[in-house]
């Protein structure tokens, strides 16, 4: 039992690390956010389709009642990705990722409404720790600041991400994680298809290696592992543990983009890491 928990926890943390590469790649790729997300989705869709076929994963949707929730969750995922990339481009990787990581608090309050489970007051404490960490990391509040605009986009992205997770949580026991992400990327590809005709796509020729990396590492592998982990953890537990993602993102941004973290980054990051450790221990006992 203990070895299974360590294995499942390691898979969740690995998924978190892969997803955290979206911060550096989203900031670095020189194309409009909507265009990046379309190419990210279409390449990830191809990768996931090949993976599912090789692994003989059933791609059939088991009930017509599942189609509408799949479509709605895919739309929320599209909005989440686009607004998150807006947050990255308006501000920096640290602010974009950390504002997104208010989503565990949102999930803690929304989960009982979506999944009809008893609300756990401990999630308020852990969520407040994450919020305090984000508050320490955030810049001085100024509505005219590009950083504040990045935070607002990040908060809206967090809300969309929370709703998408809570919708998918109801189906993860019935479907493979790769299969669910295949349909998510298919829906996003269809929804964002018009951007190819109204936005500048000329930068793709020079940027495609980074878009491919974003599609394969971050999306196809990272998000499939994340969806798979929901079989073993509650949504609140998975989201709070994955709050280590901004720390990974900040380190990667320092290495590849030379974004130097401040003292506040270390203090706020420590609070977030402490929350991850506490929830990891708690989830093991459950």
Secondary structure, 3 states (H helix, E strand, C coil): CHHHHHHHHHHHHHHHHHHHHHHHHHHHCCCCHHHHHHHHHHHHHHHHHHHHHHCCCCCCCCCCHHHHHHHHHHHHHHHHHHHHHHHHHHCCHHHHHHHHCCHHHHHHHHHHHHHCCCCCCHHHHHHHHHHHHHHHHCCCCCCCCHHHHHHHHHHHHHHHHHHHHHHHHCCCCCCCHHHHHHHHHHHHHHHCCCHHHHCCCCCHHHHHHHHHHHHHHHHHHHHHHHHHHCCCCCHHHHHHHHHHHHHHHHHHHHHHHCCCCCHHHHHHHHHHHHHHHHHHHHHHHC
